[in-house]
Amino acid sequence: MAIAPTPSVLYNREIYIATLAVQRACLLTQKVFTSKVTSTQSKDDKSPVTIGDFGAQALIIKAIKHNFPNDGVIGEEDATSLREKPELSKQVWEIVKGTRLSDKATEAELGGPVRSEEEMWDMIDSGNSAGGPKGRIWALDPIDGTLGFLRGGQYAVCLALIKDGDVKVGVLGCPNLPASEVDPLPENVGTGGWDGTEYGVKGNSWRGVLFSAALGQGSVSRPLDTGKLLPAKSIQMMNPEISEAKTCESVEAGHSSHSDNARILEKLNITESAIRMDSQAKYGSIARGAADIYLRLPTSKSYVEKIWDHAAGDIIVREAEGWVTDVHGKRLDFSQGRTLSKNKGVVAAPIRIHWTVLKAVREVLEAKDPKDRAD
């Protein structure tokens, strides 16, 4: 009788290609920042999009379609504005055509460079899957935390494989985080201060890190580089006493209620202020123990989270011995299309303390005037 492969063997190729693809896209985002060509467009929801968003999406989808041609992709961007604005498209193409990994054989595994401006448009537009409960679908956020990216703070290139509504593989590229979990997060980790130098050795530290996980395989991190993948090391969450836990929250108050977060910390006897940073870099930070709790509390009844903002971080934390739910204690449901329509907010913490944190979240939210509640 045939023996079914273990999950780690089953997704080895996917996690390898996804990690390489994210590493290559991180190279492009750094080029965009150092070139100072960071002009933004506004999407329908008023959120900004840069030429780095377009370029990173084109490169990643190129790699996915070369290796897994039958898989769908949910991408945050489309190429409509590029087709309508030749000068903008030219800016993106100049960055895309010049971005490749330094190792030729490794670059070839991703399908090589994008061959033309028209192929670039087509790759961007291939991120048009509607998602849903069936099939293999990649969720992609080419630059999560665009405001952080623009200010030289934290952002992440995010990619996750969802099969039949369940996340199987997740990768985060965080070019502005320290590569080592023993390096403390700097005070200005979320507000800027990056001097524009490429990632790599800076002083006694290496800046730039890749986080990755596959179902049943655990989570790992490795320094970002420019060619082949560097060696990885296993990571896992810390298990502090709750009063000693470090917390993460969004920089933007519109993304998470800072006042509710503060009341929750007070209820848990946590005296240290939350670390504020943009993007799924928060998931990576708690997965390796640089912080412990991530709270994203709803600010509006009408706001619905997008799956690309959470899919990769969700599996990286869960495979690092953490747990991720919404504010009602439900697992995040990635089977509902392009949004987390069945969930409100996010609570991520080590398994041992997650339910204690969730209890405090519920007490704070339920104590609010009903007209002020967003959950």
N, C-alpha and C positions, 0 to 999 in steps of 0.2 A: 504494500500500500504506500502511495506517495505521501511524503511528509510536507506539509505546507511550510514555506519559508517563514522565518521569524520576521517581524516588522522591520528590524534594523537592516536585514539583508534585502528585504523587499524594496526599501526606499534608498538604498545606497547610491544608486545613480542619480536619483532626483536631488538628494541633499548635496551631492558633489557639484552637479551642474548649477543648482540654485546658488550655492555659496560662491562659485566662480563668477556667475552672472552678476551677483550683488557686488562682488569686489570690483569688477570692471565698471559697473555703474557708479560706484563710489569715486573711482578715478575721474569720471566725467564731472561729477558734481564739484569735486575739488578744482578742476580746471575752470569751471564756470565761476566759482567764487574768486579764484586768483586772477581771472581775466577781467573781473569787475563788470562783466556783461550780465548783470542780474536784473535787467528790466523785467517788470512783472505785468501780467494780464490779470483781469478779475473774472472769476467764474460766476455762474448764476447765483451761488450762495455767498458772493462777495469775498471768498477766500482767494489768496493770491496764487498764481502759478508762474514759475520762472522757466527760462530756456533749459535749465537743469532738469525740471520735471519732464519736459517733452523728450529730451535727449536720453535720460536714464530709462524712461519707459521703452523707447525704441530699442535700445541695446538689450534690455532684459527680455523683451518679447522675442527679439531675434534669436536669442539663445534658447528660449523655451521652444519655439517653433522648429528650430533645427533639431532638437533632441527629442521632443515629444509633440510631433506635429498634430496629433489628434486631440490634444488637451485644449480646453478653453482657458481664457484669461480674462479676469476682471481687472481692468486698469482704471486708474483715476482720471486719466486725461484722454482727449481725442484730438485729432489733427485738423479739425475744422478751421481754427484760427490760423494755422500754418498755411493751409491751402488758400486762405483768403488774404493773407498778409505776407507777400513774398520776402520782404526785408526781415521779418521775424523768422520766417522759415530758413532763410539763408544763415542767420545767426546760429540757429540750432544745428543746421547741417554742418557748419564749419567745426563745431565742437564734436559732433557725432563721428564725422569721418576721420577725425584725428585721434580718436580714443580707442586704444586696444591694449591688451595685456602685454607685458614686456617679453613673455615667453611665447614663442610662435606656436609651439605644439599645443600649449594650453589655450591660446586664443583660437586655434582651429577647432578645439572641442566645443566652442560656443558658436561655431558656424562662421567665424571670421568677422570682419567688419561689415557694417551695413553698406551696401553697394551703391546706392544712389539716394537722392533726395526723395524720389517717389517711393522707394522701398521704405525709407524712414517713415513717411506718412502712413504707408500701409501697415507697418509694424505697430505704430501708435494706435491706429484704428482697430487693430486686431484685439485690443483689450476691451472688447464690447460684449463679453458674455453676460448673460442675465443672472448667472449663478443658479442656485437651487439645490434640491436634496439629492440629485443623482449626477453621477459622472465625476471626472477629474477636472478640477478648476483651480487655476492659480490666481491668488489675490495679490495684487501688486500696488504698492504706494511708492512711486519713484523718489519722492522727497517728502517724507512725513515730518511735519514741523517746518514748513516753509519760512515762517517768521523767524524761527530759531536759526535756520540756514542763512537768512538774509542778515541777521545781526551777528553772525559768527559764533552762535551758541550751538545748542544741540539739535541735531536732526538725524533721521535714519532713513536708509534705503531698505524697504521691507518687502519680503516675498514669502508666500506660504502656499503650499499645496493642500487643497481641500478635496477629499474624496467622499462622495455620498454624504456631504454635509458635515464631515468631521475633519479637523485639521490633522494632517499626517506629517508635514514637514514645514519648518519655519526658519527663516534666515533674516537677521538684522545686520546691516552695515552701519556702524556709528563712527564716522571719521573723526569726530572731535572729542570722543571719550578716551580716557587713558586705557591702554591695552591691558594693563595689569590690574587685577582686582585689589591688590594691596596698596595701590596708589590711591590716596583719598580723593574724593571728588572736590575740585577746587570751588571756592566760594562763588565764583562767577560762572559756574558750569552751565547755567541756563540762560545767562544774560549776555554772553559774548566774551570777548577778550582774546579770541583766536587771532593770531597775527598773520594768517594767510599762508604760512609755510605748508608744504606738502606733509602728509602724515608720514610717520617714521620716527627715528630717534630724535628726541628733543630734550636736551639736557641729559638727565639720567633715566628718562622714561621714554616709552614708545607711545605715541598718540595714534589712535585709530584701531578699532576692534570689530571683529566679526563674531556674532553669536549665531549658533545654529542648533537645531534639534530635530530629531525624527522620532515618531511614535515608538516607544519602547526602547529607545537607544540612549536616553539621557540628553543633557545639554552640554555644549562645549563652547569655548571661546578661543580665538586665535588672533594675533595681530593682523591688521590689514597690511597688504603689501601690493606690489604692482604686477606680479606674474603668477607663478605657481602658489598654491595655498601653503601657508606656513603651518608648522605643527600645531595641533589643537590640544587643549587640556580640558578635562571635565570641570564643570562648575555646578554648584548647588547653593540653595538659599541658606542663610544663617537661621538659627533658631534662638533669637534673643528673648529675654524676658520682655514682656510687652512694654513696660515702662521705659526700657532702654532701646526700643526699636526706632529706626530711622525711617522717615516717610518721604515719599515723592508725590508731587502734584504738578499740574500743568502751570506754565507761566501765565497763560492767558486766563483771566477770571471767567471769560465766556465759555471756556471749555470744561471747567469744574468749579463748584462752589467753594471758594477759599474759606468763607465764613463757616460753612457746615463742616469742612475739614478741620478747622481749628477747634470747634466744639467737640468733635470726635476725639481729637488728640487729648483734649482736656479730660474727657471721660475716661480715657485709657491711661491717664497719668503720664503721658508723654510730654516732656517739657521742651525737647529740642524742636525747633521750627522745621517745617517741611522743606525739603530740597525742591526747588522749582526748576523744571527743565521741560523743553518741548519734546514731543515725538515719543515713539516706542523705545527710545533710549532708556526710558523709565523702567520698562519691562526687563531690558537687559541688565540694568543696574541692580534691580532687586534679585534677579536670577543668580547673580554671582556674589551677592552679599554686600555690595557697596551701599545698599539701602535694604529695607525689609518689607515695607508696605507701600502699595500704590493705590491711591484713592482717586477716582474720577466720578464725581457726584453730579447728577443731572442738574442743569440750570434752567431747563425749559421743558414743559410737557410735550412740546411738539418736536423737539430735537431727537433724531434717530442716529445712532452711531453707524459708521460705515465699516464693512467687514475688513477692508484693507488697513484700517487703523488699529486692528487688534489681533488679527489671525496669527501672525508670526510670533508676536509677543506672548500670546496665550499659550502656545505649545512650548515655547522656550521656558516659561515660568513653571508650567505643569511638569515638564520633564526634569526640572531642577528641584523637585520636591516641594513645589508650591501649589497653590490652588487659586483659581480665577473664577469669580462669579459676578453676576450683576448685584445691585443693591438689595435684591429680594432673595439672594442665595441661589439663583438658577445659573447653571453653566451657560456660557455664551453660545448662542445658537447660530451657527454659520450656514444653515440650510435654507434660510429665508430669502435668498437672492443677494442683492448687493448691500443690504443693510442688516443690522441686528434689531429687526423690528420687534422681536419678542423679548428684548432686554432693555433695562434702564441702568445706566451707569456701570462702573467697574470697581470691584474690590479684589485686589491681588495681595496675597500674603503667604508666608510659610504655612504648610498644612496644619501644624500644631496650634497656631494661634489664629487661623483664618476665621473660625466661627466666633471667637471672642471679639475680633475686630468687626465682623459683620453685625453682631449683636449691638455694638456701640453705634454703628451706622444706622441701624433700624431705630434705635432709641432716639437719636438726634433727629432723624427725618420725621418720625411719627409725632414728635413733640412740636413740630411747626404748625402754624395755622394752616388749615386745609387749602386755603386759597393761595398760599405761598409754596406749596409742595409741588415738586416737578417729577416725583417718582410715580 
